[in-house]
Structure formats: C-alpha cells, structure tokens
Amino acid sequence: KIDDQALEKHATLKKNHEAVKKLPNIAAYLANRKETAF
C-alpha cells in the first residue's frame, strides 16, 4: 500500500496511479489480495 502523501508532488504519477487502480482486473485484485508483511 502506498502512503497517501507519497504522490502529492507528482501530479502525473498520481493520475496514473488512480487510473490503474480503477481498471477492472486491478480493482478486483486489490479488493481481494492478502495482506503481505514487509
């Protein structure tokens, strides 16, 4: 999971990140993925 403030200074990357999260297959994966310990 990315820090909420990490992309604030990078508008293009933030837009891309939001667009990718909305793709149907990506959204389904993110909704059902297991928590990984780092």
C-alpha distance matrix in Angstrom:
0.0 3.8 6.7 8.9 11.8 10.8 12.5 15.2 17.8 17.1 18.3 18.6 15.1 13.8 16.3 15.4 11.6 13.0 15.7 13.8 11.6 15.2 16.8 18.2 17.2 13.6 13.4 15.1 12.9 9.7 12.0 13.4 11.2 11.6 9.4 9.6 11.0 10.8
3.8 0.0 3.8 6.3 8.4 7.0 8.8 11.7 14.1 13.6 15.0 15.7 12.2 10.9 13.9 13.4 9.9 11.6 14.7 13.4 11.8 15.4 17.3 19.4 18.8 15.0 15.0 17.4 15.5 12.3 14.8 16.6 14.6 15.3 13.1 13.0 13.9 12.8
6.7 3.8 0.0 3.8 5.5 5.3 8.1 10.0 12.7 13.2 14.8 16.4 13.4 11.6 15.0 15.3 12.1 13.3 16.8 16.2 14.6 17.8 20.2 22.3 22.1 18.4 17.9 20.4 18.8 15.4 17.4 19.4 17.7 18.0 15.3 15.4 15.5 14.2
8.9 6.3 3.8 0.0 3.8 5.7 7.3 8.0 11.4 12.2 13.0 15.1 12.8 10.1 13.2 14.4 11.4 11.7 15.5 15.7 13.9 16.6 19.5 21.7 22.2 18.6 17.5 20.4 19.5 15.9 17.4 20.1 19.0 19.8 17.5 18.2 18.7 17.8
11.8 8.4 5.5 3.8 0.0 3.8 5.7 5.4 8.4 10.0 11.5 14.1 12.2 10.0 13.5 15.0 12.7 13.4 17.0 17.6 16.4 19.1 21.9 24.5 25.0 21.3 20.6 23.7 22.7 19.2 21.0 23.7 22.4 23.1 20.6 20.9 21.0 19.5
10.8 7.0 5.3 5.7 3.8 0.0 3.8 5.8 7.6 8.3 10.7 12.5 10.0 8.9 12.7 13.4 11.2 13.0 16.2 16.2 15.7 18.7 21.0 23.8 23.9 20.2 20.1 23.2 21.7 18.6 21.0 23.3 21.6 22.3 20.0 19.6 19.8 17.9
12.5 8.8 8.1 7.3 5.7 3.8 0.0 3.8 5.5 5.1 7.0 8.8 6.7 5.4 9.2 10.3 8.9 10.6 13.6 14.1 14.2 16.8 19.1 22.3 22.7 19.1 19.2 22.6 21.5 18.6 21.1 23.8 22.3 23.7 21.8 21.7 22.4 20.7
15.2 11.7 10.0 8.0 5.4 5.8 3.8 0.0 3.8 5.5 6.6 9.8 9.0 7.1 10.3 12.5 11.5 12.2 15.3 16.7 16.5 18.7 21.3 24.5 25.4 21.9 21.5 25.0 24.4 21.3 23.3 26.3 25.2 26.5 24.5 24.7 25.2 23.6
17.8 14.1 12.7 11.4 8.4 7.6 5.5 3.8 0.0 3.8 6.2 9.2 9.1 8.6 11.5 13.4 13.3 14.6 17.2 18.4 18.9 21.1 23.4 26.8 27.6 24.1 24.2 27.7 26.9 24.0 26.4 29.2 27.9 29.2 27.2 27.0 27.3 25.3
17.1 13.6 13.2 12.2 10.0 8.3 5.1 5.5 3.8 0.0 3.8 5.7 5.5 6.1 8.8 10.1 10.6 12.4 14.4 15.5 16.6 18.8 20.7 24.2 24.9 21.6 22.1 25.6 24.8 22.3 25.0 27.7 26.4 28.0 26.4 26.1 26.9 24.9
18.3 15.0 14.8 13.0 11.5 10.7 7.0 6.6 6.2 3.8 0.0 3.8 5.5 5.0 6.2 8.6 9.8 10.6 12.3 14.3 15.4 16.9 19.0 22.6 23.8 20.8 20.9 24.7 24.4 22.0 24.4 27.4 26.6 28.6 27.4 27.5 28.7 27.1
18.6 15.7 16.4 15.1 14.1 12.5 8.8 9.8 9.2 5.7 3.8 0.0 3.8 5.4 5.2 6.2 8.6 10.0 10.6 12.3 14.4 15.7 17.2 20.9 21.9 19.1 19.9 23.5 23.2 21.3 24.0 26.8 25.9 28.2 27.3 27.3 28.8 27.2
15.1 12.2 13.4 12.8 12.2 10.0 6.7 9.0 9.1 5.5 5.5 3.8 0.0 3.8 5.5 5.0 6.0 8.6 9.8 10.4 12.2 14.4 15.7 19.4 19.8 16.7 17.7 21.2 20.4 18.4 21.3 23.9 22.7 24.8 23.8 23.6 25.1 23.5
13.8 10.9 11.6 10.1 10.0 8.9 5.4 7.1 8.6 6.1 5.0 5.4 3.8 0.0 3.8 5.4 5.1 6.2 8.6 10.0 10.7 12.7 14.9 18.3 19.2 16.0 16.2 19.8 19.4 17.0 19.4 22.4 21.6 23.7 22.6 23.0 24.5 23.2
16.3 13.9 15.0 13.2 13.5 12.7 9.2 10.3 11.5 8.8 6.2 5.2 5.5 3.8 0.0 3.8 5.5 5.2 6.1 8.6 10.0 10.9 13.0 16.5 18.0 15.4 15.4 19.2 19.4 17.4 19.6 22.8 22.4 25.0 24.5 25.1 27.0 26.1
15.4 13.4 15.3 14.4 15.0 13.4 10.3 12.5 13.4 10.1 8.6 6.2 5.0 5.4 3.8 0.0 3.8 5.4 5.1 6.1 8.6 10.0 11.0 14.8 15.7 13.0 13.9 17.5 17.3 15.8 18.5 21.2 20.6 23.3 23.0 23.4 25.5 24.5
11.6 9.9 12.1 11.4 12.7 11.2 8.9 11.5 13.3 10.6 9.8 8.6 6.0 5.1 5.5 3.8 0.0 3.8 5.5 5.3 6.2 8.8 10.4 13.8 14.3 11.1 11.7 15.3 14.7 12.7 15.5 18.2 17.4 19.9 19.4 19.9 22.0 21.2
13.0 11.6 13.3 11.7 13.4 13.0 10.6 12.2 14.6 12.4 10.6 10.0 8.6 6.2 5.2 5.4 3.8 0.0 3.8 5.6 5.2 6.5 9.2 12.4 13.9 11.0 10.5 14.3 14.6 12.5 14.5 17.7 17.7 20.4 20.2 21.3 23.6 23.3
15.7 14.7 16.8 15.5 17.0 16.2 13.6 15.3 17.2 14.4 12.3 10.6 9.8 8.6 6.1 5.1 5.5 3.8 0.0 3.8 5.5 5.3 6.9 10.5 12.2 10.1 10.2 13.9 14.6 13.3 15.4 18.4 18.6 21.7 22.1 23.1 25.8 25.5
13.8 13.4 16.2 15.7 17.6 16.2 14.1 16.7 18.4 15.5 14.3 12.3 10.4 10.0 8.6 6.1 5.3 5.6 3.8 0.0 3.8 5.3 5.4 9.0 9.6 7.0 8.2 11.6 11.6 10.8 13.4 15.9 15.7 18.9 19.5 20.3 23.1 22.9
11.6 11.8 14.6 13.9 16.4 15.7 14.2 16.5 18.9 16.6 15.4 14.4 12.2 10.7 10.0 8.6 6.2 5.2 5.5 3.8 0.0 3.8 5.7 8.2 9.0 5.9 5.5 9.2 9.5 7.9 10.1 13.0 13.1 16.3 16.8 18.2 21.0 21.3
15.2 15.4 17.8 16.6 19.1 18.7 16.8 18.7 21.1 18.8 16.9 15.7 14.4 12.7 10.9 10.0 8.8 6.5 5.3 5.3 3.8 0.0 3.8 6.1 8.5 6.9 5.6 9.2 10.8 9.9 11.0 14.2 15.2 18.6 19.6 21.3 24.3 24.9
16.8 17.3 20.2 19.5 21.9 21.0 19.1 21.3 23.4 20.7 19.0 17.2 15.7 14.9 13.0 11.0 10.4 9.2 6.9 5.4 5.7 3.8 0.0 3.8 5.8 5.3 5.8 8.5 10.0 10.4 11.9 14.3 15.2 18.8 20.3 21.7 25.0 25.6
18.2 19.4 22.3 21.7 24.5 23.8 22.3 24.5 26.8 24.2 22.6 20.9 19.4 18.3 16.5 14.8 13.8 12.4 10.5 9.0 8.2 6.1 3.8 0.0 3.8 5.5 5.2 6.2 8.6 10.0 10.5 12.5 14.1 17.8 19.9 21.8 25.3 26.4
17.2 18.8 22.1 22.2 25.0 23.9 22.7 25.4 27.6 24.9 23.8 21.9 19.8 19.2 18.0 15.7 14.3 13.9 12.2 9.6 9.0 8.5 5.8 3.8 0.0 3.8 5.5 5.2 6.2 8.7 10.0 10.9 11.9 15.6 18.0 19.4 23.1 24.2
13.6 15.0 18.4 18.6 21.3 20.2 19.1 21.9 24.1 21.6 20.8 19.1 16.7 16.0 15.4 13.0 11.1 11.0 10.1 7.0 5.9 6.9 5.3 5.5 3.8 0.0 3.8 5.4 5.1 6.1 8.5 10.0 10.2 13.8 15.6 16.8 20.3 21.1
13.4 15.0 17.9 17.5 20.6 20.1 19.2 21.5 24.2 22.1 20.9 19.9 17.7 16.2 15.4 13.9 11.7 10.5 10.2 8.2 5.5 5.6 5.8 5.2 5.5 3.8 0.0 3.8 5.4 5.1 6.1 8.7 10.0 13.6 15.2 17.3 20.6 21.8
15.1 17.4 20.4 20.4 23.7 23.2 22.6 25.0 27.7 25.6 24.7 23.5 21.2 19.8 19.2 17.5 15.3 14.3 13.9 11.6 9.2 9.2 8.5 6.2 5.2 5.4 3.8 0.0 3.8 5.5 5.2 6.3 8.5 12.1 14.6 16.8 20.5 22.2
12.9 15.5 18.8 19.5 22.7 21.7 21.5 24.4 26.9 24.8 24.4 23.2 20.4 19.4 19.4 17.3 14.7 14.6 14.6 11.6 9.5 10.8 10.0 8.6 6.2 5.1 5.4 3.8 0.0 3.8 5.4 5.3 5.6 9.4 11.8 13.6 17.3 18.9
9.7 12.3 15.4 15.9 19.2 18.6 18.6 21.3 24.0 22.3 22.0 21.3 18.4 17.0 17.4 15.8 12.7 12.5 13.3 10.8 7.9 9.9 10.4 10.0 8.7 6.1 5.1 5.5 3.8 0.0 3.8 5.5 5.4 8.8 10.1 12.2 15.6 17.1
12.0 14.8 17.4 17.4 21.0 21.0 21.1 23.3 26.4 25.0 24.4 24.0 21.3 19.4 19.6 18.5 15.5 14.5 15.4 13.4 10.1 11.0 11.9 10.5 10.0 8.5 6.1 5.2 5.4 3.8 0.0 3.8 6.1 9.1 10.8 13.7 17.1 19.1
13.4 16.6 19.4 20.1 23.7 23.3 23.8 26.3 29.2 27.7 27.4 26.8 23.9 22.4 22.8 21.2 18.2 17.7 18.4 15.9 13.0 14.2 14.3 12.5 10.9 10.0 8.7 6.3 5.3 5.5 3.8 0.0 3.8 6.6 9.4 12.3 15.8 18.3
11.2 14.6 17.7 19.0 22.4 21.6 22.3 25.2 27.9 26.4 26.6 25.9 22.7 21.6 22.4 20.6 17.4 17.7 18.6 15.7 13.1 15.2 15.2 14.1 11.9 10.2 10.0 8.5 5.6 5.4 6.1 3.8 0.0 3.8 6.6 8.8 12.5 14.8
11.6 15.3 18.0 19.8 23.1 22.3 23.7 26.5 29.2 28.0 28.6 28.2 24.8 23.7 25.0 23.3 19.9 20.4 21.7 18.9 16.3 18.6 18.8 17.8 15.6 13.8 13.6 12.1 9.4 8.8 9.1 6.6 3.8 0.0 3.8 6.2 9.7 12.6
9.4 13.1 15.3 17.5 20.6 20.0 21.8 24.5 27.2 26.4 27.4 27.3 23.8 22.6 24.5 23.0 19.4 20.2 22.1 19.5 16.8 19.6 20.3 19.9 18.0 15.6 15.2 14.6 11.8 10.1 10.8 9.4 6.6 3.8 0.0 3.8 6.6 9.6
9.6 13.0 15.4 18.2 20.9 19.6 21.7 24.7 27.0 26.1 27.5 27.3 23.6 23.0 25.1 23.4 19.9 21.3 23.1 20.3 18.2 21.3 21.7 21.8 19.4 16.8 17.3 16.8 13.6 12.2 13.7 12.3 8.8 6.2 3.8 0.0 3.8 6.4
11.0 13.9 15.5 18.7 21.0 19.8 22.4 25.2 27.3 26.9 28.7 28.8 25.1 24.5 27.0 25.5 22.0 23.6 25.8 23.1 21.0 24.3 25.0 25.3 23.1 20.3 20.6 20.5 17.3 15.6 17.1 15.8 12.5 9.7 6.6 3.8 0.0 3.8
10.8 12.8 14.2 17.8 19.5 17.9 20.7 23.6 25.3 24.9 27.1 27.2 23.5 23.2 26.1 24.5 21.2 23.3 25.5 22.9 21.3 24.9 25.6 26.4 24.2 21.1 21.8 22.2 18.9 17.1 19.1 18.3 14.8 12.6 9.6 6.4 3.8 0.0
